[in-house]
């Protein structure tokens, strides 16, 4: 069996060797000049060139590969603009009435009358709440009667002293008794007055918390009273701004309840001591509350103007290239004749920011042209650039 299969194995091995030799011969490199001649012959006969013709250099009919030509980097530019800019300090606060008080009784008693309606205007001295004053009135009448008796005794003793019937000491005692009786009258009048609770100033009464017939203790909250003729707002500023803040300085308020409306106000007072919690400057501003329909308790945003520059240099924020603690921009140099413009890197100092623009306080001048897009393609000063317009299609 083994000897019978040996010729078959030899035949298979010979076939495999012949196949490998044919593959090598087919893929062997062409001898020098063969490709060129084949390509020439193919071109002369009009037949398509073989694979060798495609690899040959400089053959007629072949497409020579040309290396890509790189031009100046494309950038977008914009001029340095001049515009007025306002430096403002912003804060928040809550409106409050210039004068406000919670009306409370000084003594206990039963309410017998209420002299105002909820949410109405009251005048200074107007009756707000009347407590039962029957007992204080009786005490006042008693004190007045005692005063009348002592005054009569004083007049009688003066006549007797003048006639020499009584000693001077009796007259002195009568005068002291009159003074004591007068003090009792004043005390009774003060107690009676405390039963009548009046408005301490002109203002608007709030919603009352008591009713007629109710017994209240001393210190019970009766009603709020707010003077809306002038409102105030307290806010805090960083202590670094202390030299730039003064009494009488104007400011603007924005109220969420009245969007788009700027309410003028002025600084009325500055606390001489800083807020110990945040080391902040405590400021109070005043405004006319009757003209703008504002109410105490409203949330407001405060904008305090610290300075104004009518000719500030402004550039787009995207033109700024930060590097560490410094900031740079790429500025265009004037182009000579038809040469491509060049750029240079300039260190700048920044100021205020607003609406996507930033103020440059040092490093640029009005009329300069700066790069606003494509800075990543710029490596060194003197690099020529190609200016493109992003608004033109195909640029």
Secondary structure by P-SEA (a helix, b strand, c coil): ccccaaaaaaaaaaaaaaaaaaaaaaacccccaaaaaaaaaaaaaccccccccccccccccbbbbbcccccccccccccbbbbbbbbbbbbbbbbbbcccccccccbbbbbccccccccccccccccccccccaaaaaaaaaaaaaaaaaaaaaaaaaaaaaaccccaaaaaaaaaaaaaaaaaaaaaaaaaaaabbbbccbbbbcccccccccccccccccbbbbbccbbbbbbcccccccccccccccbbbbbcccccbbbbbbbccccccccccccbbbbbbbcccccccccccbbbbbbbbcccccbbbbbccccccccccbbbbbbbccccccccbbbbbbbbccccccccbbbbcccccccbbbbcccccccccccbbbbbbbcccccc
